[in-house]
């Protein structure tokens, strides 16, 4: 029975595969859009030079897709590392030691995506429309998520320093 329950953690590999597939799909869509943007820019180069705002908006939205793709990839790696196999060599910033690390990464990704999405709205902003409410809402969400990350980071540091002190004292 222990073996069955112990092996059940591999069920999460489905979530890892799903996140990888989502990452690849978004990457292909973002690349296809980028090629379309490049082609259209080359064909309409004189017009683009006169008014590059539309190009800028499209490129910011495209970067948003790349960021989401990278986010799904990181989440997929996190699931795999936490539940299936943690022996894959990764850079320090991409190592997940517990579920809190994965949540913190996800929150960081959400913050960046929100900021880029808001930047896209600002670039597309028409005078006379109210963008302040959206800015305040996005700012409050980002502030809340930043607070969440800071609390988690502080708790993790306190746990590690407490464990180091216990080890030092022979406890």
TAJO-V791870 format. One line per field, one symbol per residue. phi: phi as a letter, one per 40 degrees, with the letter a starting at -180 (. if undefined). psi: psi as a letter, one per 40 degrees, with the letter a starting at -180 (. if undefined). Layout:
# TAJO-V791870
phi = ???
psi = ???
This chain:
# TAJO-V791870
phi = .dccccccccccccccccccccccdcccccccccccccdccccbddccccbccccccccccccdccccdccccccdccdcccbbaccccbcdcbcbcaccccccccccccccccccccddcccccbdgccbccccccccccccccccdcccccccccccccccccccccgc
psi = ddddddeedededddddddddddddddddddddddddddddddfddddddgedddddddddddddddddddddddddddddddcheehhiideehhdidddddddddddddddddddddddddehhieihedddddddddddddddddddddddddddddddddddddee.
